[in-house]
Amino acid sequence: MSEINQAHKDRLMSDLHSVVSEAESLLRATAGSASEGASELRAKVQASLDRAKHNLADLQDAAVDKARAAGRATDLYVHEKPWQAMGMAAGVGLLLGMLISRR
């Protein structure tokens, strides 16, 4: 289940990066507009984009840190309890084999 959640998170991160990139392109394309209202709106949008990019970077760093911590915890568990880890892997393999054979 966490693999599905991770896939959704990765897709969301990718989509957000695309939105930020497209918004930056739009700001560059409208940079020639001289009206005062457009300039103020561009400044607000640019500030929002800068905050969003910063928050995305923080979120991505946190996700990477969590993934590394989970990997280290798994590695430690397997080294401390190899037989239990092998038993769990065999059980998961058996379960997956049964599910696949039903189709």
Buried (B, 14 or more C-beta within 10 A) or exposed (E): EEEEEEEEBEEEBEEBBEEBEEBBEEBEEEEEEEEEEEEEBBEEBEEEBEEBBEEBEEBBEEBEEEEEEEEEEEEEEBEEEEEEBEEEEEEEEEEEEEEEEEE
